[in-house]
Structure formats: C-alpha cells, structure tokens
Amino acid sequence: MALSATDLLIGKLATILENEGTAISGVRDEVDKIKLELLSMKAFLEDAEAKKVQTEGEKLWVASIRDLAYDVEDIIDEFMYHMYEKQIGGRLSRGLHKTIHAPSNILFRRKIAKKLQKITETIKAIPERNQRYGFGIAGGTSTTEDTYKWVQNQAESSFLVAEDELVGIEDKKQILMGWLMDKEQNQTVVSVVGMGGSGKTTLAAKTYTNDRVKKHFNCYAWITVSQTYVVVDLFRSLIKELHKSRKEDIPANLNAMSHTELQDILVHYLESKRYLVVLDDVWDIKVWKEIRVSLCDKRLGSRIIMTTRKEDIASSSFGVESHVHHIQPLQNSDAWELFRRKAFSTNHDKACPPELDLLARELVEKCEGLPLAVVALGGLMSSKKSPDQWHGFYKSLNWHFNHNLLLNPLKSLLLLSFNDLPSQLKHCFLYCSLFPEDYLIARKRLIRLWIAEGFVEHTKGVTPEEVADGYLLELCFRSMLQVVERNETGRPKQVKMHDLMRELALSISEKEKFGHVYDGREVMEDISTRRLAIHSTGNVGEIKFFLGMSKIRSLLIFADDMPSLSFLNKYLSRFKLLRSLDLEDFETDELPDAVVHLFNLRYLNLKGTSIKELPESIGRLRNLQFLNIKDSMIESLPQGITKLLNLRHLIMYRYTRNSLEFKSFKFVSGTKAPSNICQLLKLQCLSVIESEGNIIKLIGNMTQLRSIGMSNVKERDEIDLWASIEKLTLLRSLELTATNEEEILPVVGKCPPLPHLRHLCLSGRLQKAIPWFSTLHSLTTLQLHWSRLDVEEDILPQVEALPNLTRLSLSNTYVGEELCFRRGFLKLIKLEWLNFALLKKITIEKGAMPNLHCLSVFHCLNLKTVPLGLEYLSNLQTLELLLVPVEIIRSMLPGGVNRSQVQHIPEIRHYGESSSGWVVENLA
C-alpha cells in the first residue's frame, strides 16, 4: 500500500508540474526534489511488496514512506487551495482560517517550501536510519496472509461447478478412484495439489460424489478446512456429515461437547467402518496432526483426500500410505473447448466467429491450460462481440501478467487475494469497503468515485471511465467483487462485496490509514484516515470533531439517523481538502453552505436528496468533474454552473411517479440550464437537459459528449438537432423526449452516421417508421415510447436484423390490434411490451428471437390470449405480466388451456395490485 500511495502521489506531482507551472512558482524546485526522491524510493517499495515484508522494522519503514507520501499530498493540496483563494479574491472559510496563516503569497510560498524541504530531508534520512538499525527488505519466498488465500479457494470452487465447464477431468478422476478403491487395506492419504485455478476442488468433488465411490465406503464426509479452522468445529462437522451419509440421527448436544468428547465419538464411530473423508482447502500440515488421532486406522481400506496449494503439505510424511496427484494443465484442445463454451455460449454450436478465431486462440494460450483462467477469461470475453473490443482487451492484458515468474502470465487472472492486485486496483478494492455490508453498489457511481480519487491511471486514447470499467471487470473477474445484476450485454450494473472480502478490506484500510467506517457503536476518537464513511450515528448521536478531519479526502454518508444541515455544515468546514462528497439519499433540502468552499472537490453526489436549488456560488468548484442531482428537487441550474470547466458528467433528470410502470407519456423530466452551459467542453455525459432557446443548436459544440439526453424537443428543431448530432462523433447514448405526447419527434429525416451508438431512446410521436434504424449496427438497446404508429408503419423490419440488439422496449408504439415477430432479433435478450391499449394478438414465429431470456407484457388489457409462439422461445427464463386480462393468467395455470405453451419457462411473474402495493406471484 505504501507503493500504491507513492505511485498516486508521483502521478499527482507530475500533473501539478505540467498544469500548474505558474501557480507553484516559488516551490517548484522542492516539488521536483520530492518527486525524484519518491521515484528512487519506489524501487525499494516494489521489492517490499514483492517479498511481503515480515519484521516490525520493515513494516515501520514501509509505513513511514506511506505517511510521508500522505504528508506531501496534504501540503501540495493546501498550497493549491491557498493559491486558488488568492486568485479568486475569496475569503477562507472559518475552518480554513485557523490552518492557513499567510500575510502574503510570498510568505506563504516560503512556508510551504520549508515544509517540503523538511519532508525531503526526512525521506533521505530513512535509508540511513534503516542501515543504522539493520532494517531492510529480507530475502526469501513470498508469503500471503491466510485470510486472502481462504477467499481465493472459495471463489475458485464457485467457478468450477457447472457441468459445461468440466473438460479434461475424466482421466484424472479415474486415477483418484483407483487409489480410493484399490486393495490396499491400510489407511491412505491422497493429496491433490496444484496452483490456484487448476481445479483441485472440482476434481475432488467429482470423485467424491461418484456413485461407485460412495458405495465402496461405509460412510463419508466432506469438510472445508481453510485457514481459520477450529479443531472442535471440524470434529463437529465430521460427526454431522458422517451420520448424514448413513442417514442416521446426529448425536444431541454436539455444541456443548468438549474436544475430548467429540474425539471419542469419532474414534468409536469409525473404528469398525471403512470411511472416506475429504479435507478441502488445507493450508497448514498441523491440521492433519490435530485430526489424525480421531481418524483411526483399523486396516479396513479407509481413505482421506486432501486438497492443497502447497507442495510441502502434499509431500508430507503423514505416517500412513500416501499418494500425490499433481494437477496438470488442460490439453490445448480441452482448453479451447472450454473457452468456446464460455465465450461463445450464445452462438450456434458455441462456434467462434472466424474474425475472432486467431485472437481467441492467443487468449487461450495465455491461460496455459488452467481451468479457472479459461473459464473466467471466457466468461469475461462473452460480453465483447466486436473485433475492436477483443483487440482492446488483448492489448491491455499484458500488464497483468508480469508480477510473478512462477505463475507468469496467469498470476493476475488467478490469485484472488489482495496482495496480488496491481497497485491501482488495491485502492479501488479497498474503496468498496466504505459502502455498508451487502450494499448494492452501482457501477457508474463506483467508477466515478475512483476517478475523482485519482485511482485511475491515464491511458492514451482511452477515457478514464473506460479504464475504470476495466478495473471493475478485473475485480469481478478475480471474484473480489460479486456481480449482482448485469445489463443485457453482460456488463455489470450492480456489484457487492462478499462479507469476508469486505472484512479483509476494512482491516487493511484501517491499518493503512486508507479509510474508516463509522457505525455509531462507539465514540469516534481522533483517527488518522483519508476517507470516512458514516453508516450510522447509533447511540452516540452527534459525531465529535477530531484533528484528522482536515486530512480526509472522501466523505460518504449512508446514515439515516444523522443530524442534517447544521451539523453537516460544521463538519464540511473542517474537510478543507475533500475530493469526493457523496450524499445520495441524505435527508436535506438545502445544499450545505460549506460545500462551495471545497476547492479540491471532484465529485458531488446529491442524488435522491430534497435539495431544491444550487447556489450561484457553485461555480467556485472549478475542479468538479462529476455532479449528480438525479431525482432531487432541482428543476433549473444557476448561471454559475457554466464556470465548472472541468465537469465531465452532469446527471440531472427526475423520474415521475409512474416511471416504473410507464403508465403515461411523461415518465422522466429534464432540468433547465443556461444556454452557455455548452461551453463546458469536457462534458461526456449530459442527461437530461431541457431544451430552451438555442440549446439544441449549441449542443454540437460539446464534441466530447458520449451520452446526451434532451427533453422538450419540438418538431421544428429537426435541422438544428441533426446538425448538432453530426458533430458528436463519439456519441454512444441518445435520448430524446418530445414536449408532449402530441408533439412529433423530429427524427424522420436522414440521420448522420452514428457508428458508436449503443443506446437509443425516443419518447414522442413518430409519423412513420424510421428507415435509418437499420444502420445502427452497434445498437444494443432501443426504447420507443409513445410513438403511436399506425399498424401499417411496421418498425420491426428496420430493427430485426440489427446485429447487436439485446434489449427492445416498446411502449404505446403501435395503435393496431396485432403484432407479429416473423424473423430476426438473433441476439435479443430482453423484450418489453408496454401500454398497447388496442392490442389483441401477439405472434412470435418459429426462429425469431432464439436467445430471448426475459419477456415483459405490461398494460395490455385487450389482449385475448397469451402471445402465440411462446413455445418456440426455448431460452426464455422469465415471463413478466402486469395488468393483463385475468383470463390470460388463468389459462397459464396448471390445467389451463395455454399451460403447454409456457411450461418450459422457469419463472412466470404475475404482478397484482393490492391495497398495500404490488404483489408478485410465480405461476411457473
């Protein structure tokens, strides 16, 4: 972590030297000197992290470097704050005035220079002190804390349970079965050893569950040992599993029994039986020594299987007969077969497209036959469809593979522990622990916080958001984050931390002064941390101030019992160098006054608050990059917003009451903004801005936009609209909402090329089908809301052949009585029919939508029967029904006339309205 902190600081100093040359005149030399010293120190820190420092002296040395890096960051940020205050002629807030005492800029520069000189001297003195006391980075093999490894095996096991992932295992299983059922009567230990991801647990499990094996033994038990085992708990698990295997009653009061009593039960139970015991995930040979006496050897042919990553454990002298099975890599043909099943699971025969064949085989070669790597990489690549996506991933893969000569290119793909993460991902991973336990973290929210914190490396030609997306995928891929929800293309929408992973991250965060979570269980003493998350004030009530507040860079508030505005104002006045402030769903109707003095602020999240307006002084936040006022009460932005020249994302739409059901035309509202907001040329996301004056015409100046949403669009805007969109060559998401449900959306004319467009949402009347839909080859999501097309204006032929379309949402799109899907939609995953008032019949012909997973039918009250052709949708997993005729619901129940058409669907959700809200029943 000291290396990670130093890396971040070096990058920050380089940015300051490059961009703030005038502002730092007078201290530039000192900044340069510190940068050079830190670059030299980085080499030593890399050795420290590679060899996992062990002695207290080594740990103290590394911690001192980390603290110095933090001190330098504080001094530089304080200096930049002071310079900014002088430039704008503003006055320091009350909290800052106590800290910065400078009669003039010259005196203040001298003061900062002296602080930097002192730190430089301290850095130089560290090696001398280390030499004097004999500190240094010791040699020897790397070790990893037990907790990390426990998580690794748990994640590994979860990867390798599906039958379609089991290739090349049969021969290995036969070897193990031979040792288990041979004629040797002495107790025998069979060790299965291999590196992480090689399939040890899977092989043992498939052998253990084999019917022939189970019949060979009188009783059997599988227990997972891990690092944090307690012997008496292992004994209890053994007793329970052994009795269950014979369908016998488990002895009473096991939890009250002592070590000796439990051991005696095992000895007596096993003394006349041939048993099979699996000890999975063994990290220390002492577990065998502690448990061996209970596994008596009566020469009945009993066997123990032990899985481990450690060669020394597998090769130990167990005091009995033993065999060792070294897991070998998959053969090339098996690895390729496994990769195809995962990466191209939606393709016919799981075939690899010819244009991806060479690149796919190169990726498989990098896995070097390790099943976990093949499965995980194949799963990751399954969401990447175009050759450009594959090339981009392949080019960025190599940097993961250079950390360990033994594991070589696969280490970063397989080792799931914290110590094996690249330094940038360590910060990203730890940051996730600031969210409450089991909290569902939105992908966009998380990566924006990472960027604001400076965790994301600059990569030429790639946006920070794209780099951060890669980080998130990497953490999910390593099973350090769990994907809770994905979109239709397979991209994570929400993630969460496994409880054990979070505990691991919290302990590291506290130790490394990275972050602190306050849950109100005890009074918060003076803490030294960079980030603070308040989950609850509990019984403590108001949180006391502490000296370390001035060093905090992130404040996230999740507490619903926290005193609101006045307390928050006092708090924020102490956080002078804050970079991120997340108040999502916080109970307040005013923006705290102190916020506009947070010069260093990069990220401000006011989503879901009751704030009604932003002050004109919001323009003081010149470093702000992310502003989210979604679902707040803010209806218009002040003129000061146009001063935020570094703003990258401005999210400012509000859902209406009926938004979840799309009952009415207006389900989302935009926000008014001054026309010169279009001078914010760094904006990448602007959603949703209400069109007024010449806004639509000026939008074209914002050429960095990737996502734009506009409301209040009128038919007369057509020329300006297409002229602006033609300039937005990077556009990936476009949402247009008409002024009202009678206004015709001006989109019928010829559309400029939109090669990167992935998301298109049109809300408003369409006079006729849109021919240019068929040119949107990158489109994955199409939403047509309140189009109200005549039945002869069939829009389906324009979109059925779109090669990447995965979601289609049609809401009051037609006014006809019949709808027919005849062909195409080969990659469609989710289809929604909403608000078809006149629709009586839906037909799906054989061959259409072969990969559809979810079908939703809402507010179709004139429908006469279930959609015809549902039986052809063999991959359909979920059918959702809301406000459809009761006769249709009855026909799908067991014994109903249409039951045969839907009996293959695993989940049929019917939403019924009651006095307490919506009630869901599963008709499957």
N, C-alpha and C positions, 0 to 999 in steps of 0.2 A: 504493500500500500504506500510505503514511502516513495517507491519508484513511481507509482501512479500519480501521487501528488506532485512529485517533481516534474514528471512529464507534462502535466497540465500547466504547471507554472511556467516552464520553459516556453510552451506554446503561447501562453498569455503574454510573457515578456516580449516574445518575437512580434506579436501583434501590436503591442504598445509601441515598440521601437519603430515599426513600419508605419503605423497610422497616426501616432500622436507625437510626432517629432517636435513640433513647436511647443506643445503643452509641457513636455518633460524636459525642456532645455533647462540646464542647471543641475539635473540629476541623471542625465542620460549616461554619463560615464559610470556612475555607480550601478545603474541598471545593467549596463554591459558587463561589468565585472562580475556581478552576481550570476548573470546568465552563463558566463564562462565557467565559474566555479560549479554551478549546478550541472552543467554538461559533463564536467570531469567526475563529479560525484555520481552521476547517473550510471556510469560503467560499474562502480563498486556496488551500487544498489541492485543492478542486474545480477551480479554474482550472488548477492544476498538472497534475492528471490529465487534464483535457480537452485541454491543449495539449502534453502529453508533454514534460516538462522535458528540456532538452538540455545546458546548460552545467554545468560542475562545481560552480559556485556554487549554481545552482538545485538540483542533486542534493543538495548538502550541506545546504541549507536544509530540504528535504523530509525528509531522513534525520534531521535534528536534531529535527524535530517528532515523527517516529515514535519515536525513542529517549526523548523526554520523556514521550510517552504511555505507553510501557512502564514508565518510572520511576514515574509516578503510580500505575499499576496495582500495581506492587510495594509501594509504600508503603501504599496502601489495604488490600491483601490482608494485609500484615504487621500492620497495625493491627487488622484484624478478627480475625486469628489470636490476637493478644495478648489482645484483649477476651474472646474465647471461652475461652481458657485460664484467665483470671481468673474468669469466670462459673462454670465447672465445678469450679474449685479444683484443677485438674490441674497437673501439673508439666510444664514444657517438656522436650522430648526433648533428648538430649545435643547433637545437631546444631544445634538451635534456640537453645540457651542461649548459644552463642557470639555469636549475631547480635543477640538482643534483651536489652539490659541495662536493666532498668527497676525501680528500687526501689519504685515505686508507680504506680498508674494515672495519677495527676496528672502526675507527671514524664514518664511515657511519652507522654501526650497532648501535652504541651508539645514533646517531642522530635519527634513526628510533625508537629505544627503547623509547626514550624520547617522541616522538610524540605519540606512543601507550600508554605510561603511562598517558599522558595528556588526551587522549580520555577516558581511563578507569576512571580517576578521574571525568571527565565530566559526564559520564554515571551514576556514583554513586551519583553525585550531583543532578541529575534530580528528583528523588523521594523526596529528601529533599526540593528542591525548590517548587515542586508541593504541598507538605504539608504546606509549609510556606504561599503560596498564595491561598491555598484552592482548587487547581486543583485536579481532579480525574475523574474516569470514572463513570458518573452518571448512576443510575439505570433507570428502565422504559422500555417501549416497544421499539422495534426496528422500525425505520422508514427508508424509502428509497426515494432517490430523485425522483421527479416526472418524469423527463425525462426517467429514467430507466424503470419505470412502463409503460410509453406510448409505448415504444418499445416492452415490454412484450405482451401487448394486441394485437398490430399489428401482431406480429409473431404468437400468438395464433390463431387469426382469420384466418390467411393464412393456418394454419394447418388443419382446420376443415371445409373445404368447399366441399370436394369431397363426392359424394353420397355414395360411398362404405365405407366411414368412419362413416356413420350415423347409429349407432345401439343404441337401448335402448332409443330413443328420442321421440317416438310417444306418449307414455303416458304423458310425461312432456309437450309436445306441446298441448295436449288436455286440460290439466289443465289451461295453459295460455289462450287458445282460449275460455275456459269457462268464465274466468274473463273478457276478452275483449268484449264478446258478450252477457253477461248476461243482465238482465233487469234493472240494476242499472243505473239511469239517471245522477247521479252526476259524475262529473269528477273523474277518478280513476287512481292512480299511481300503476303500477305493477312493483315491483323490482325483478330482477333476480340476486341473489347473490351467489358467490362461489369462491373458490380459483382459482388461475391461472391454466388453463388447464382443467377446469371442464366442459367447453362447454357452457358458458353463452351466448356468442355472437352467436354461432351456433343455439342454441335453440331459441333465439330471432329472428334471421334471418329466420329460417324455419317457425316460427309462423307468422311473418310479411308478408312473401311472399305467404302465403296460399290464394288461390282464395276466399274462403268463408270470410276470414277476410277482404280482400280488398273490397269486395262487401258490407260488413257491414258498412263501413265508407264512408263518402263523399269525404274525401281527407286524404292523409297520407304522412309522411316524415320520413326519417332515417338520423340522423346526428351523427357523431362521435365527442365526446367532447374532450377527452384526457385532459392532464394537462395544456397545453399551449394555451387553448382556449382564443379567444377574443369574447366578447359577441356580438358585431356588426357583426362579421363573422358568428356566429351561427344564428343570425337573418336572414342574407342574405341567408345562406344555407337552412334554414327553408322555406323562401319565395320561393326560386327556386324549392325545392323538392315538396312543396305543390302544386304549379302551374303545375309542370310536371305531378303529379299524376292525374290531371284533364285535361291534355293536353291543358293547357291554356298558353297564351303568358306570359312570365316573365316580370314584370314591368321594364321599362327602367331606367338607371342611378342608379341602386342599390348601386354601389360602391361610389357614390357621396352623398348618403343619410346619415343623422346623426342617432344617436342612437334613438332619439325620433321619427323621421320619419319612420324608419324601424319598430319600435314597433307599431306605429299607423297602418301601413299597415297590420301587423299580426292581431292585435285586430279586425280591420274591416273585414278582410278576414275570420276569424274563428268564428265570433260572431253568424253566422246562420248555422254553419256546425258541423257535428259530425266528429271529426278528430282522427287520430291515429298518435302519434309522438313517435319515439324511440330515446332515449338519450343513446348512446352506449359509454362505457368506461368512466364512471363518477368517479372522484377521490376526489371531494370536493362538499359538500352539497350546497355551495354558488351558484353553477351554477343553481340549482333549484330556489333559491331565486331571482336570476337575470333574469331568463327567465320566471318565473311563471306568471308575470303580462301580458305578451303577449299571454299566453295560457289561454284565458278566459273560464270560466265555465258557460255555458248557460243551463245546465241541459239537454244536448242533448245526453248524453252517451259517451262523449269523453274519450279517454284513453291515458295514457303515459306509455311506457315501459322504464325502466331504468336498465342498466346492470352495475354492480359494483363488485369489490372485497372486498369492505368494508362493514362489517356488520352494522356499525353505520350509514352509509348512507342509506342502505336498510331499516333500522328500524326507520328512522327519522319521525318526525311528519310533514307531507307535507301540513297539513291544509286542506286536502281533503281525500276522501276514499282511502285506500291503501291495497295492498296485497304484501306479500313477498313470493317468491319461492326460497327455498334453493336447489341448485343443489346437488343431491345425487350421490354418486359413481355408476358406472355401476355394474350391477349384474355380478357375476363371469362368467356366460355363455356368456353374451354380451361382456365382456372384452376379453374373449378367442376368440370369433368370430371375433371381430375387429382386434385383434392381428394376427390371421391367415391370414386375408385378406391382411395385410400389409407385414408380414414377409415371407409368402409363396405364394406371388401373382403369381409367375411363375409356381407353381406346379399344377398338375391336381386337380381340385376341391379345390385348395388352401389348400391342406391337409398337415398337419405337418408330416414329416418323423418320423417313430417310434423311431429312435435313438435320436431324439431331443425332444420328447414329454415331458419327465419329466422336463428337463431343461427349455424348453419353458414355461411350466406352472408355474415354480418357478419365472421366469422373469415377467410373467403376474401378479402374486401375489404381486410382489414388486410395481407394478403400483397402487395397491389398488383402482382400478376402475376409475381412472382419464383418460378421453379420450385422452388428449394431450400426456400424458405419454405413453399410449398404442400405439397410432399412431406413435409417434416419435421413441419409442423403437422398434416397429415392423419394421418401415422403416429402422432403423439402422441395425437390425439383418438380413434384407433381403439380404444383401451383404455377409453375413457369412454363408457358406454352410457346413463346416465340424464340427463334434462334438468338435474337438480341438479348433476351433475358438470360438465356443459358450462357452465352458468351460473357455477359457482365458478371454473372455469378462465378464462372470459372476463373476469370481474371482476378477476382478478389479473394479467391480461396487460398492461394499460396501463403499468404501472411499468417494463416492459422497453423501452418504445418512446420514451423521452424523452431520449436521450443525444446524438443526432447529427441536426442539421437536414437534412443531405444524405440520410441513409438513413432518417430519420424513424422511423416505427413498426417498420421491419423490421430495424433495425441489430442489435438484441439476438438476433434469430432467425437471423441470417446470419453475422455476424462471429464467427468461432470462436476468435479469439485472446484471450489473457489480458487484454489492456488493455481489451477491450470488455465484460468481465464486470461486473455490478453488484458493489459492494464486498463484499457478504455472500458472493457466490459465489467471489470471489477466495480468501478464506480456505478455503472448502470445497474448492476445486480443489487448492490447494497442499497441504492436509492429506492428500490421497490419495497424494501422492508419498512420504509416510512409509512406506507399505507397500512390500514388496520388488517388484522388477521381475517383471512377469507374474503378480503375486499376484491371486487371485480374491477380491475384496472383497465381503463380504456386505452387502446393502443396509441391513439393520437395524443391524448393527454400525457402519456408517459414519455413518448419520444420528444415532445416539445419541452418538457421539463429537463430532459437530458441535454438537449441543445442549449437551453438557457443556462444551464450549469457549466457549459463548456466541456462536457464529456465527449462530444462527438468530434472525431478527427476531420480536419479539412481534407477532402479528396478532390483533386482536379476533375472538373467535368461532371461532378455528381453533387446534388444538393445535400445539405446536412440532414434533411428529412429522409432522403433515400439511404444515406449512410446509417442513420439511426434505426431505420426499418430493418436494415441488415443486422444491426446489433440485437434487435428484439428477436428476430428469427434465430439468430445464433443462440441466444439464451434459451429459447423454447426448444431448439434442436438438441441442446445439451440437457434438457429436462430440468433446468434450473427455474424455468417458469412453465406453468401449465396453461395450455390454451383452453379457455372455457367456451369461447364462441369464435367461429370463423365466418367470413363472408362467403359468398357463393364461389369465389375464385380460390378459396382456401387460405386467404390471408387472415391472420389473427385480428379479431375485433376487440376481444377482451381476454386478459390473462390474469392469473393469480399465482401467488407463491404457495408452494407446499408448506405446511406448518413447520416442518423440520428445516426446510430451506430458509424460511423466514427467521427462525430462531438462530440459525447459523449466521445469517446476515446481520441480525441485531447485535449479536455478541461481538462480531468483528467491527461493526460500526461504532459501538461504544468504545472498544479498545483503541481504535484508530482515530477517534475523535471525528469520525465522519458524520455521524448523525445520532440523534437522540429522540426516542419516542416517549412522550409523557402521557400516562394514562390515568393520572389523578389518584393513584393508590397511595402515594406518599408525597410529602412536600419536596418540591424540586429545589435541591441545593444548587450552589454555584457549579455550573457544568462548563466544560470546555468542549464545544462541538461546533460544527459548521452548518448543521441542518437540524431543524426542530420540527417535529410533527406532534400536534396536540390532539389526542384522541378523546380525552375526557378530562374534566377538572375534578370529577369524583367528589369525594367528601372534603377535599381541600379548598374548593371554591376558587377564589381569585389567585392566579399564579404570581408569586413574588418575582420582583426583578432580580437579576443577578449580573455580575460583572461581564460574563462571557457573552451577553446578548449582542454586544457590538460586533462580534465576530461571525454571527450567524448569516449564512447566505441564502438559505431556503426556509420558508415558514409555510407549513401546510396545516390547516385547521379542519379537523373532522368532528370536533366536539359539538354536540347539540345542546350541551349544558353550560357553555361558556358565556360569561357576560359579554355583551356585544360591543356597541360602538365606542363608548368612552374608554373601556378597558383596552380595546384593540388599538385605539389611537395612542394611548400611553405606551403600549407595547411597541408599536411600529416606530415610534420616535427614537427608540433605542437601537433599532435594527438599521443602522445608517448605511450598511453596505449590502443590503438584501438584493439578491438577483432574482429570486422566484417567490411569488406570493400567491398561494392557492387558497381561495376562499369559497370553493364550489359548495353550493347549498348552505352557506353560512347565513344565519338569521340576522340580516341587517338591511335597512332600507336606505342607507347612505354610505357613500364611499368614505372611509376614514380620511380625515384631512392630511394625516402624515404620509399617505401614500404618494402624493405628488412630490414629496421631497426625497424620494428614494431614487436618486440619480442612477444608481447601479442596476436598477430593476430591468430585467429582460422579459419576465413572464408574469402576467397578471390574469388570474382566472376568477371571474365574478359570475360564472355560470350558475343559474338557479337561485341567485340572490334576489332580494326585493328592491335592489337599488334602482332608483327612478331616473337618475341623470348622472353624467360625468361632468366634473368641473372644467372650466376653461383652462385651468392650470394643468390639466392632464398633459398638455404639450411640453411640460418640463421633463417628462420621462423620455429623454432623447435616445436612450439605449434600448427602449422597449421593442421587443421583437414579436411577442405573442400577446394578444388581447382577446379574451373570450368573454363576451357578455350574453351568450346564448341563454334564452329562457329567463332573462332578467326582466325588469320593468322599463328598461331604457328603450325609448322609441326614436330618439334622434341623438346625433353626436354633435359635440360643440366644435367650433372652428379650431380650437386648439389641437384637435386630433390630427390636423394636417401638418403639424410640426414633428410628428413621430416618423422621421425619415428612415429609421431602421426597422420599421414594422414589417413583418413577414406574413403574419396570419392575423386576420381580423374576422372573428366569428361572431355574428350578431343577429341571428334570426330567433324567432319565437314561435313555438308550436301553439296552436289553438286547442280548445277543449276536445274537439272531435278529431284531432290529428291521428290518434291511434286507429280510428275506425274509418277515416276518410269519408265521413258522412256528408260533408259539404264541400263546396268548391275551395273555400279558403281554409287551409289547414296549417299554413305557415305564414308568418308576417315578416317583412323585411324591416330594416332600420334606415331612417333618413340620415343623410350625411351631406356636408358641404361639398360643392362641386369640385373644389380644388383638392379633395381627397385623392384625386387622380394623380397628384404629384408624388404620391408615396410609391416610388418606382421599384421598391424592393418587395412589394406585396406579392405573395404567391397564392394566398387564399383570401378571397373576399366574399363572404356569404352571410346574409343576403342583404344587398343594398337596395333601397327603394329608389326607383328611377324617378328623377325630377330634373327639370331643366335640360341641360345638355350632358347629363351624367353618362348616358349610353354612348354618346359621341366621344367623350373623353376617356372612357374605359380603355380604348385602344392604346392609350399611352402607357398603360401598365403592362409592359410586354413580358414581365416575369410571371404573370399570373398562370397558375396551373389549375386553379379552381375558382369559378365565378358563379354567383347566384344573384339574380336580379328579379325584383318584384315590380308591380305597377307598370309592366311593359304594355305598350299600346301598338295597335296595328300600324300607325303612322311612323313608328320607329324603325321600320324594316331596313331602310338604306343605311342609317347610322349603325344599326345593330350588326349587320354583316360587314360593314367597313371596319368596325372595331374588332370583331371576332377574327377577321382575316389577319390582323396584326398579332393576335395571341397564338403564336405558333407552338407554344408549349402546353396549350390547353388540354387538360385531362378530364375535367368535370365541368359541365354546363347545366345550369338550372334557370329556367325562365318561367315566370308566373305572370299571367295577364292581370290587368287592372281589376277585372271582374269576370264572372262566368259568361258574359255575353261578348266580351272583347275578344277579337280574333288575334291569335298569336301570329306575329309577322315572320313566319318561318317557312312559308311555302316556296319562296324564291330559291334561286340557286345558292347553295351553301358553299363557302370556301372550303378547301381541303382541311380536314381535321384528323390527321393520321394518328394522333396520340389519344384521341378522346375515348375515355373508358366509361364515363357515366353521363347520361343524358336524361334530364327530367323536364318535361314540358307540361305546364299546367295552364290550360286555357283552350278555347275553341280552335279547331283546325277545320279549314274549309274543305280540304281534301287530303288524301293520302300523301305522304311526303316521300318523293322518289329518292332523295339523297340519303335516306336512311341506309340504303343498301351499300353505300360507300364507306360506312363506318366499321372498318374491319377490326379495329381494336376495341370496339364497344363491348363491355361486359354487362352493363346494367342499363335498361331502358324503362323509363317510367312515363306513361302517358295518362294525364289526369284531366278529366272533364273535357276531352277532345270532342265528344258528341258528334262523331262522324256518322253520315248516313251509311246504311248497310252496304250500298254498292261501292263505297270507298273503303275497300278492304286493305288494311295496312299490313296484314300478316305476310303477304308475298314479298314486301320490301325488307322484312326483317328475318324471315325464316332461315335464310342462308348465311346470316352473319356468323362468321367462324368462331367468335369468342364469346358470344352472348350467353351469359349464365343466369341472368335474372331478368324477367319481364313482368312488369306491373301495369295492369290495365284497369283504370278506374273511370267508369262512365265514359268509356272511349267510343262505344257504339250506341246507337239508338235502335238497332234492329232486334229481331226476335231469335236469330240463330247465329252461332259462331262455330266455325269449323277449322281445326288444325289438320291440314292434309298431309303435310310433309315437313322435313327440316327440323330446325331447333336442336341440332345434334348435341350441343353442349349445355343446353338449358338445364339448370339445376332447380331453380325456383320460379314458379308461375303464380301470379295473383290476379284473380278476377274480382273486382270490387264495384259495387254500385251500378249494376246493369238492371235498370228498372223494368225494361221490357223483355229481357232475355228469357226465352222459354227452353231453348235446347242448345246444348254444347256437345260437339262431336270431336273426338280425337281418333284419327285414322291410324291404322297399324303402321308403325315405322316412324311416326312423328314423336319428337321429344323422348328418345330412348333412354336418356340419362336423368330424367326428371326425378328429383328427390322429394320436393315439397310442393304441394298444390293447395292454394287457399281460395275459397269461394265465400265472399262476404257480401251481404246485402243484395242478394239476387232473389227477390221474393216471388217472382213469377215463374221461376224455374219449375218445369214439370217433372223432371226426372234427374237422376244422377247423371253426371257427364258420361256420355256414351264412349266406350273405348278405354275406360279406366283399366280394364283387364290387360291391355297391351302395355301399360306402364309398369314393367316388371321391376324397375329400380325404385319405384315410388315408396318412400319411407313414411311420409306424413301427409295426411289429408286434413285440412282445417275448414270448418264450416261455421258460419256465423250469420244469423238472420236469413235462413233459407227455409222453405216450406217444411212443416213438420212431417208431411207425407214422405219427403225425401229421407229424412232422418229415420223414420220407421222402416223404410224399405231396405236400409242397410243393416238393421239389427239382425241377429241370428234368426233364421226363418223367414226373413224379409225377401221380397221378390228380387232385389238387387244385391243380395248378400254375396253371391258368387263373383260379382264384379269387383268387390272391394276386400274380399277375404285374404288377399295376399299382402295387404297394406298393414305394416306393423302398428301404426298409430293413426287413429282417426279421432281428431279432437273436435268436439261439438261445444261451442260457446253458447251458453244460455244465459239470458238476463234474469236477474232476481233483484229483490229489494236491496240486497247488500252489495250488488255489483254483478260482475260476470262470473259464471260458474262453468267449469270445464269438466266434461266427461269424455272418457275414451270409449269409442264404440267398437274398437277392433276386437 
